Amino acid sequence: MNPSLPAQPGTYVLVLHLPRPHTIAVGRLGEITFAEGYYLYVGSARGPGGLRARLRRHLRREKRLHWHVDYLRRWARPVEIYFAVGDGPGECHWRGLLQESGLSLPVPGFGASDCRCPSHLLYSPDRPADLRPALRAGGGSVPRRIVVPHK
């Protein structure tokens, strides 16, 4: 993985591509049919190792399934990561900004078991344009972007 990921806490958006429709059992959410397209998971990394540890985990295909995104990640390939170091506006705010930009919320409750958001997963049938302008509208740190190489 990219060594430029910081070990500090922060907020991130993991952009995943699902090349074809797939029905996936997602923990307590049950079986969900995901359409072909791009899924944006908005999260935060506040624990040990910060963004570096959390994003490296998300990028690994083989792992114990813990978070909702782990189930989707088994089938979907990461294509981009956006992140900002620090406390900033946070994942709920970023989710709201991305939804306001026109992205839909495909799965109620996905990734939002510890907050009041309707979901932390957004969807676009096409690869989204650069998300930094939408995320900058929230103030805080200027988000960085990493394109994940296809293996």
N, C-alpha and C positions, 0 to 999 in steps of 0.2 A: 504494500500500500504506500501511498504517497507520504514521504517523511515530513512534508510541510504541514501536516495536520497538527495543531497545537494540543498539548496535554492539559490546557486550561479548560474550565467549564464554558459552555456556550449553547447556542441554539443552532439547529441544522434542518435542512430539507434534503432528503434522500430521494432522488428521482429514479424510478424503476421502470423498465420496459417489459411488458408482458406481450410476447409475440402472437399469441393466439388466445381465445377465450379458455378459461379453465375454472373448474369448480374446486374449491379448496376448503377443507375443514379448518376453521380459524378459532382454535380454543373454544371458549365459552360462547363466542358469537355464532358457532355452528357452521354449516356448509354455506358458502357464498360463491356465487358464480361471478367471476371477474371477466369483464369484456377485454378484448384486445386493446392495448393502448398504453398510456403512461400514467403511472401512479406516483404521487408526491406525498411522502410521509414526513410530517413535521414533528420534530422532537427536540429534546434538550438532553444535555450531558452534564450532569452535576457531580457525578461520582468520581472515584479514583481514576486517574488517567484522562479525565475530561473528554473532549471531542475525539482525540486520537483513539482512545480505547473503545468508545462507543461506536464510532464509525468503522473501525477495523472489524469489530464484531459484526456489524450489519453487512459488511462486504464479504465476510466468510459465508460460504454456502452451508458447510457442515457445522452444526452447533445444536445445543439443546434449545428446543423451542420454548421461548419464554414470553416475548412480547408479540402482539398481533402481527407486527411487520415481519417477524421471523417466519411465519407461515407463508406469507406472500413472497418473501425473498427466496424461498425454495424454488419458485417457478419463474420469478421475474429477475431480470438482469439489471444491476445498477448502471446508470449511464452518466449521472452528474450528482454532485454534492454542492450545496450552498451552506455556508456556515458563518457565524459571527461569534467571536470570543466575548465573554463577559455576561453580566446579568441582563442587560438590554431589555427590550420589550418582551421577549420570550416567545415560546412556541405557540401559545394560544393567540397571541397578537399576530404572529406571522401567518398562522392558519387563516385568520380572518382577512388579512390583506390578500392572500392568494385566492380566497373564495370571492372577494370583491373584484378581483381581476378577471373573473369569469370561469374559474375552475369549479367543477361540481364536487359534491361530497357523495361518493358512491356507496359507502357502507356506514350506516349510523353506528356510533359508539366505537369505531375502529381507533385504537390508540388513545382513547380519551376516557379511560376508566378512572383516572385520578383528577379529572377536572369537569367543568360543566359544558365544555365544547360539544357540538353535535358529532364531531369526528376530527381526527388528525390526519385523515387520508383524503387526498384530493385526486381528481381524475381529469385527464385530457385524452381524447382519441388520437391527437397528434402530438408530436414532441413539442413541449412548450418552448417559447422563446426565452431568452435570458430573463431569469426571475429577479435579478438584482434591482431593476427599477421599481418593481412592485414592493420588494422587501425594504428598500431604502425609505419608502414613504412612512415606514413605522418609526423612524428615528433610530437612535442607538448606533452601534458599530456598523460600518459599511460591510455588507456580506462579501465573502470571497467565494469564488466558484472553482471547482475542480471537475474536469471531465474524466470519467473513469474509463481507462482503456479496456477495450473488448478483448477477452482472452479466448 
